[in-house]
Amino acid sequence: MQNNNQMQGNMQMSQNMANQGISFNHGAHEMLDSHELVGNLIGIIEQYQLYNQHIQDQELKAILERQSSFLIQLYNTMVESFQTGQDPQVPTQQYKMQEDNEITYGMTAGQPKKPKQSVDEFSDECFSSFMLGHTKSASSALAMAAVEMNHPVLRRIIADSVPNMIEMSYELFLYQNKNGYYQVPKLNEQDMNVMLNAYTKAPQQGMH
């Protein structure tokens, strides 16, 4: 049995944690996933700081700084709800990209690619590709974790963040496509029509 001093110590520790607003209403799997997601956000934010020193194109730099600012706020929102279990002071925001939706289709032959041998060889094409890789990975990780979260507040924040990461990825894709870094091949019209007409609608059953 615990003596009085131990009991008082445990009660004091619990009271201190309650005063700090720390929540213990998380499952073990959720705790591990949350740590991974928060660590992933830290990694992206830090990598963006590194890229920002070397990017030459002001448009790409503006995208990076806009996304970085948004990611920092998302990080703060997620950490707050993770620790307190309560609605955060700043709720999940909606990311709004500034690229238009115009896409260039078709392939143009260029020099064969190979891994860079020096950091000095890195270009804006490289940095935008790195950024796109980060946001695509984050969107997948958030989507996977959202379906396994048991805490309702944290689950909602993570689920609401998936479209934002997709939007960031699409913004970076559009930037790359516009600059010829991400080319989009296109089927010929006959093959496209065959695929477009390969399906037909199913009848609705049990609906009035």
CYANA upper distance limits for C-alpha pairs under 8 A (distance plus 0.5 A):
  2 GLN  CA      6 GLN  CA      6.37
  2 GLN  CA      7 MET  CA      6.76
  3 ASN  CA      7 MET  CA      6.82
  4 ASN  CA      8 GLN  CA      6.53
  5 ASN  CA      9 GLY  CA      6.53
  6 GLN  CA     10 ASN  CA      6.66
  7 MET  CA     11 MET  CA      6.64
  8 GLN  CA     12 GLN  CA      6.54
  9 GLY  CA     13 MET  CA      6.66
 10 ASN  CA     14 SER  CA      6.67
 11 MET  CA     15 GLN  CA      6.60
 12 GLN  CA     16 ASN  CA      6.60
 13 MET  CA     17 MET  CA      6.74
 14 SER  CA     18 ALA  CA      6.65
 15 GLN  CA     19 ASN  CA      6.60
 16 ASN  CA     20 GLN  CA      6.78
 17 MET  CA     21 GLY  CA      6.90
 17 MET  CA     22 ILE  CA      6.12
 18 ALA  CA     22 ILE  CA      6.45
 18 ALA  CA     23 SER  CA      8.26
 21 GLY  CA     83 GLN  CA      7.72
 21 GLY  CA     84 THR  CA      5.63
 22 ILE  CA     83 GLN  CA      5.56
 22 ILE  CA     84 THR  CA      5.21
 22 ILE  CA     85 GLY  CA      8.00
 23 SER  CA     82 PHE  CA      8.03
 23 SER  CA     83 GLN  CA      6.06
 23 SER  CA     84 THR  CA      5.24
 23 SER  CA     85 GLY  CA      5.80
 24 PHE  CA     85 GLY  CA      8.48
 25 ASN  CA     85 GLY  CA      7.52
 25 ASN  CA    151 HIS  CA      7.56
 26 HIS  CA     30 GLU  CA      6.69
 26 HIS  CA     31 MET  CA      6.76
 26 HIS  CA    150 ASN  CA      7.52
 26 HIS  CA    151 HIS  CA      6.77
 27 GLY  CA     31 MET  CA      6.69
 27 GLY  CA    150 ASN  CA      7.39
 28 ALA  CA     32 LEU  CA      6.91
 29 HIS  CA     33 ASP  CA      6.69
 29 HIS  CA    148 GLU  CA      8.30
 30 GLU  CA     34 SER  CA      6.41
 30 GLU  CA    145 ALA  CA      8.46
 30 GLU  CA    148 GLU  CA      7.38
 30 GLU  CA    149 MET  CA      5.95
 30 GLU  CA    150 ASN  CA      7.44
 31 MET  CA     35 HIS  CA      6.74
 32 LEU  CA     36 GLU  CA      6.84
 33 ASP  CA     37 LEU  CA      6.66
 33 ASP  CA    145 ALA  CA      6.87
 34 SER  CA     38 VAL  CA      6.56
 34 SER  CA     82 PHE  CA      8.16
 34 SER  CA    145 ALA  CA      8.49
 35 HIS  CA     39 GLY  CA      6.51
 36 GLU  CA     40 ASN  CA      6.53
 37 LEU  CA     41 LEU  CA      6.81
 37 LEU  CA    138 ALA  CA      8.47
 37 LEU  CA    141 ALA  CA      7.71
 37 LEU  CA    142 LEU  CA      7.58
 38 VAL  CA     42 ILE  CA      6.80
 38 VAL  CA     75 TYR  CA      7.30
 38 VAL  CA     78 MET  CA      8.09
 38 VAL  CA     79 VAL  CA      7.88
 39 GLY  CA     43 GLY  CA      6.70
 40 ASN  CA     44 ILE  CA      6.87
 40 ASN  CA    138 ALA  CA      7.72
 41 LEU  CA     45 ILE  CA      6.69
 41 LEU  CA     71 LEU  CA      7.64
 41 LEU  CA     75 TYR  CA      7.03
 41 LEU  CA    138 ALA  CA      8.32
 42 ILE  CA     46 GLU  CA      6.61
 42 ILE  CA     75 TYR  CA      8.17
 43 GLY  CA     47 GLN  CA      6.53
 44 ILE  CA     48 TYR  CA      6.55
 44 ILE  CA    134 HIS  CA      6.94
 45 ILE  CA     49 GLN  CA      6.96
 45 ILE  CA     68 SER  CA      6.56
 45 ILE  CA     71 LEU  CA      7.39
 45 ILE  CA     72 ILE  CA      7.59
 46 GLU  CA     50 LEU  CA      7.01
 47 GLN  CA     51 TYR  CA      6.76
 48 TYR  CA     52 ASN  CA      6.51
 48 TYR  CA     64 LEU  CA      7.25
 48 TYR  CA     68 SER  CA      7.29
 48 TYR  CA    131 MET  CA      7.98
 49 GLN  CA     53 GLN  CA      7.44
 50 LEU  CA     54 HIS  CA      8.01
 51 TYR  CA     55 ILE  CA      6.70
 51 TYR  CA    127 PHE  CA      6.88
 52 ASN  CA     61 LYS  CA      6.98
 52 ASN  CA     64 LEU  CA      7.71
 52 ASN  CA     65 GLU  CA      8.44
 55 ILE  CA     60 LEU  CA      7.78
 55 ILE  CA     61 LYS  CA      6.76
 55 ILE  CA    123 SER  CA      7.85
 55 ILE  CA    124 ASP  CA      6.22
 55 ILE  CA    127 PHE  CA      7.64
 56 GLN  CA     60 LEU  CA      8.45
 56 GLN  CA     61 LYS  CA      7.92
 56 GLN  CA    124 ASP  CA      7.13
 57 ASP  CA     61 LYS  CA      6.74
 57 ASP  CA    124 ASP  CA      7.37
 58 GLN  CA     62 ALA  CA      6.55
 59 GLU  CA     63 ILE  CA      6.86
 60 LEU  CA     64 LEU  CA      6.66
 60 LEU  CA    124 ASP  CA      8.19
 60 LEU  CA    128 SER  CA      7.85
 60 LEU  CA    175 TYR  CA      8.18
 61 LYS  CA     65 GLU  CA      6.66
 62 ALA  CA     66 ARG  CA      6.54
 63 ILE  CA     67 GLN  CA      6.54
 63 ILE  CA    172 LEU  CA      8.50
 64 LEU  CA     68 SER  CA      6.35
 65 GLU  CA     69 SER  CA      6.61
 66 ARG  CA     70 PHE  CA      6.90
 67 GLN  CA     71 LEU  CA      6.57
 67 GLN  CA    168 MET  CA      7.64
 68 SER  CA     72 ILE  CA      6.72
 69 SER  CA     73 GLN  CA      7.01
 70 PHE  CA     74 LEU  CA      6.74
 70 PHE  CA     95 TYR  CA      7.74
 71 LEU  CA     75 TYR  CA      6.51
 72 ILE  CA     76 ASN  CA      6.78
 73 GLN  CA     77 THR  CA      6.64
 74 LEU  CA     78 MET  CA      6.52
 74 LEU  CA     92 THR  CA      7.25
 74 LEU  CA     93 GLN  CA      8.29
 75 TYR  CA     79 VAL  CA      6.57
 76 ASN  CA     80 GLU  CA      6.58
 77 THR  CA     81 SER  CA      6.84
 77 THR  CA     88 PRO  CA      6.34
 77 THR  CA     89 GLN  CA      8.09
 77 THR  CA     90 VAL  CA      6.78
 77 THR  CA     91 PRO  CA      7.18
 77 THR  CA     92 THR  CA      7.48
 78 MET  CA     82 PHE  CA      6.46
 78 MET  CA     88 PRO  CA      8.41
 78 MET  CA    154 LEU  CA      7.61
 78 MET  CA    157 ILE  CA      7.43
 78 MET  CA    158 ILE  CA      8.26
 79 VAL  CA     83 GLN  CA      6.62
 80 GLU  CA     84 THR  CA      6.52
 80 GLU  CA     85 GLY  CA      8.31
 80 GLU  CA     86 GLN  CA      8.45
 80 GLU  CA     88 PRO  CA      6.51
 81 SER  CA     85 GLY  CA      5.43
 81 SER  CA     86 GLN  CA      5.95
 81 SER  CA     87 ASP  CA      6.65
 81 SER  CA     88 PRO  CA      6.02
 81 SER  CA    153 VAL  CA      7.45
 81 SER  CA    154 LEU  CA      6.57
 82 PHE  CA    154 LEU  CA      6.86
 85 GLY  CA    151 HIS  CA      8.06
 85 GLY  CA    153 VAL  CA      7.26
 85 GLY  CA    154 LEU  CA      7.78
 86 GLN  CA    153 VAL  CA      7.15
 87 ASP  CA     91 PRO  CA      7.84
 87 ASP  CA    153 VAL  CA      6.78
 91 PRO  CA    157 ILE  CA      8.44
 92 THR  CA    157 ILE  CA      6.65
 92 THR  CA    160 ASP  CA      7.44
 92 THR  CA    161 SER  CA      7.70
 94 GLN  CA    164 ASN  CA      6.88
 95 TYR  CA    164 ASN  CA      5.87
 95 TYR  CA    167 GLU  CA      7.49
 95 TYR  CA    168 MET  CA      8.02
 96 LYS  CA    167 GLU  CA      8.02
 97 MET  CA    167 GLU  CA      7.41
 97 MET  CA    168 MET  CA      7.43
 97 MET  CA    171 GLU  CA      6.54
 98 GLN  CA    171 GLU  CA      8.09
 99 GLU  CA    171 GLU  CA      6.54
 99 GLU  CA    174 LEU  CA      7.32
 99 GLU  CA    175 TYR  CA      7.70
100 ASP  CA    174 LEU  CA      8.21
101 ASN  CA    174 LEU  CA      7.62
102 GLU  CA    174 LEU  CA      8.15
103 ILE  CA    174 LEU  CA      7.38
103 ILE  CA    177 ASN  CA      7.25
103 ILE  CA    178 LYS  CA      7.60
104 THR  CA    177 ASN  CA      7.10
104 THR  CA    178 LYS  CA      7.33
104 THR  CA    183 GLN  CA      8.04
104 THR  CA    184 VAL  CA      7.60
105 TYR  CA    183 GLN  CA      7.38
105 TYR  CA    184 VAL  CA      5.55
105 TYR  CA    185 PRO  CA      6.56
105 TYR  CA    186 LYS  CA      6.90
106 GLY  CA    183 GLN  CA      7.13
106 GLY  CA    184 VAL  CA      6.09
106 GLY  CA    185 PRO  CA      5.22
106 GLY  CA    186 LYS  CA      6.39
107 MET  CA    183 GLN  CA      6.39
107 MET  CA    184 VAL  CA      7.08
107 MET  CA    185 PRO  CA      6.15
108 THR  CA    183 GLN  CA      8.33
116 LYS  CA    121 GLU  CA      6.66
116 LYS  CA    122 PHE  CA      7.55
117 GLN  CA    121 GLU  CA      7.72
118 SER  CA    122 PHE  CA      7.92
122 PHE  CA    126 CYS  CA      6.25
122 PHE  CA    127 PHE  CA      7.79
123 SER  CA    127 PHE  CA      6.94
124 ASP  CA    128 SER  CA      6.46
125 GLU  CA    129 SER  CA      6.64
125 GLU  CA    176 GLN  CA      7.78
125 GLU  CA    181 TYR  CA      6.71
126 CYS  CA    130 PHE  CA      6.69
127 PHE  CA    131 MET  CA      6.68
128 SER  CA    132 LEU  CA      6.63
128 SER  CA    172 LEU  CA      7.18
128 SER  CA    176 GLN  CA      7.56
129 SER  CA    133 GLY  CA      6.66
129 SER  CA    176 GLN  CA      8.42
130 PHE  CA    134 HIS  CA      6.87
131 MET  CA    135 THR  CA      6.88
131 MET  CA    172 LEU  CA      8.02
132 LEU  CA    136 LYS  CA      6.56
132 LEU  CA    168 MET  CA      8.49
132 LEU  CA    169 SER  CA      6.01
132 LEU  CA    172 LEU  CA      6.40
132 LEU  CA    173 PHE  CA      7.61
133 GLY  CA    137 SER  CA      6.62
134 HIS  CA    138 ALA  CA      6.61
135 THR  CA    139 SER  CA      6.63
135 THR  CA    165 MET  CA      6.20
135 THR  CA    166 ILE  CA      7.75
135 THR  CA    168 MET  CA      7.11
135 THR  CA    169 SER  CA      6.03
136 LYS  CA    140 SER  CA      6.95
136 LYS  CA    165 MET  CA      7.57
136 LYS  CA    166 ILE  CA      7.39
136 LYS  CA    169 SER  CA      6.46
137 SER  CA    141 ALA  CA      6.70
138 ALA  CA    142 LEU  CA      6.51
138 ALA  CA    165 MET  CA      7.30
139 SER  CA    143 ALA  CA      6.62
139 SER  CA    161 SER  CA      8.41
139 SER  CA    162 VAL  CA      5.76
139 SER  CA    163 PRO  CA      8.21
139 SER  CA    165 MET  CA      5.68
139 SER  CA    166 ILE  CA      6.60
140 SER  CA    144 MET  CA      6.66
140 SER  CA    162 VAL  CA      8.37
141 ALA  CA    145 ALA  CA      6.64
142 LEU  CA    146 ALA  CA      6.46
142 LEU  CA    158 ILE  CA      6.54
142 LEU  CA    159 ALA  CA      7.45
142 LEU  CA    161 SER  CA      7.80
142 LEU  CA    162 VAL  CA      6.50
143 ALA  CA    147 VAL  CA      7.49
143 ALA  CA    158 ILE  CA      8.16
143 ALA  CA    159 ALA  CA      7.04
143 ALA  CA    162 VAL  CA      6.55
144 MET  CA    148 GLU  CA      7.79
145 ALA  CA    149 MET  CA      6.90
145 ALA  CA    158 ILE  CA      8.18
146 ALA  CA    155 ARG  CA      6.01
146 ALA  CA    156 ARG  CA      8.23
146 ALA  CA    158 ILE  CA      6.26
146 ALA  CA    159 ALA  CA      5.85
147 VAL  CA    155 ARG  CA      8.27
149 MET  CA    154 LEU  CA      7.81
149 MET  CA    155 ARG  CA      5.79
150 ASN  CA    155 ARG  CA      7.35
151 HIS  CA    155 ARG  CA      6.42
152 PRO  CA    156 ARG  CA      6.62
153 VAL  CA    157 ILE  CA      6.88
154 LEU  CA    158 ILE  CA      6.69
155 ARG  CA    159 ALA  CA      6.50
156 ARG  CA    160 ASP  CA      6.40
157 ILE  CA    161 SER  CA      6.69
158 ILE  CA    162 VAL  CA      7.29
160 ASP  CA    164 ASN  CA      7.94
161 SER  CA    165 MET  CA      6.90
162 VAL  CA    166 ILE  CA      6.80
163 PRO  CA    167 GLU  CA      6.55
164 ASN  CA    168 MET  CA      6.76
165 MET  CA    169 SER  CA      6.68
166 ILE  CA    170 TYR  CA      6.64
167 GLU  CA    171 GLU  CA      6.64
168 MET  CA    172 LEU  CA      6.84
169 SER  CA    173 PHE  CA      6.64
170 TYR  CA    174 LEU  CA      6.61
171 GLU  CA    175 TYR  CA      6.78
172 LEU  CA    176 GLN  CA      6.64
173 PHE  CA    177 ASN  CA      6.47
173 PHE  CA    182 TYR  CA      7.40
174 LEU  CA    178 LYS  CA      6.53
175 TYR  CA    179 ASN  CA      6.90
176 GLN  CA    180 GLY  CA      6.62
176 GLN  CA    181 TYR  CA      5.30
176 GLN  CA    182 TYR  CA      5.65
177 ASN  CA    181 TYR  CA      6.19
177 ASN  CA    182 TYR  CA      5.06
177 ASN  CA    183 GLN  CA      6.32
177 ASN  CA    184 VAL  CA      8.18
187 LEU  CA    191 ASP  CA      6.72
187 LEU  CA    192 MET  CA      6.37
188 ASN  CA    192 MET  CA      6.69
189 GLU  CA    193 ASN  CA      6.62
190 GLN  CA    194 VAL  CA      6.88
191 ASP  CA    195 MET  CA      6.88
192 MET  CA    196 LEU  CA      6.53
193 ASN  CA    197 ASN  CA      6.58
194 VAL  CA    198 ALA  CA      6.64
